[in-house]
């Protein structure tokens, strides 16, 4: 899971809330951090989400008062584990293939799926 930072200029704090505007209702809505960055949403840190004020005539709706840092979900952890496992399973496979091909007198001509075409060394 990638950590997103606050959208306010000069602030490098971790984002914990998302600000969206409903222009036709003159409303600013601060809710939990969106699952992904949205083009019309602004990620805010805890300090900026708590201190936000709206222009005169606008209303601020806070969907939550206590914004906490989002915890990694099981899906994120499983995806990370799968990626690590895949890299671990393929580690050294290419080197092993190269070593095997140099040891063999047969020359690999083509490969498709699990099939390999070898040149006849006596021909």
N, C-alpha and C positions, 0 to 999 in steps of 0.2 A: 504494500500500500504506500503510495507516494504522499508525502506530507506537503500540504499546500500552505502558503504563507498569506498573511493579511494583504488585502488589496490596497490599503491606504499607503500613500507614498511615504517612504522613509521608515516604514514599519516592517521588521523582519520576523515578527512573532508568528507562531503557528496559528493557522485559522481554525476556529471552532464553531463558527456560525456563518450563515449565508444571508445576505441582504438582497431582497428583491423589491422592486417598485411596482405598484399598481397605479398607473398614471391616471386613468379615468376615475379612480376613487380617491385620488390624492392620499395614498397610503404607502408607507414603507413597512415591509414585513421582514422581521428578523427571526429566522428559524434555525434548526440544527444544520450543520454543515451538509451541503448537498453531496451525493455520492460521487459526482464528477463535476468538474468546472463547467458552468453554464455561461453562455455569452452575455446574458443580461442579468447575471447575478454577481454579487461582490462578496468574496470571502473576507470575513473579519475575525480578528483575534478577540479574546475575551474582553480586553479593556475597551476596544473600539465598539464592540457590540453592546456593551453595557452603557457607554457614554454617548451613544448616537442620539442626535436630536434631528427633528425634521423641520423643514421650512414652515413658516406661519401658515396655518390653514390645513396642514397635513397632519395625518395621524400615524403614530408608530404602533405597530402590533408586534408584540414579542410572544412568539409561540412557546418559548421556554425561557425561564429566568436564569437557570443554572446551566450554562453551556460547559460541557466537559469535553476533554479531548476524545475523539473517536477511537474506539478500540478496534484492533484488526478483527475482521470477521473470520469465521471458519473457512469460507471460500478463499480469502486471501492467503491464509496459512496453508491450505491444501494446494493452491496454485504454486506457492513458493516451494513447497515440499516436492511437488511433481517436477518443477523446473530443475531443482537440485538433483533429484534422482535421475532425470534424463541426462544431464551433463555427466553425472557419475558413471552411468552405464556406458556412455560413449567415450569415456576418457581412455585414451591410448589405443583405441580400435584402429585408427588410421595408421599409426606407427606400426602396429602389429601386422597389418595388411602389407605395408611396404617391406617389412622384414621377410615375410613369407614369400613375396614375389621375387625378392633378390635371391632367396635360397633355392627356388625352383628354377629348373631349366625351361619350363613352359612359359610362354608369353601370353598374357591375357589380351585378347583381341577386342572383345566387347562384353558388356554386362547389361542384363535387363532383369530387374527384379532379383530373384534368387538364383538366376541362371547365369553362367559365365561361359563365354566361348574362348577356348584356348587354341593357340596355334600349335601344329604338330612340329616338335623340334627336329624330327628326322626328315621332314619334307623340304 
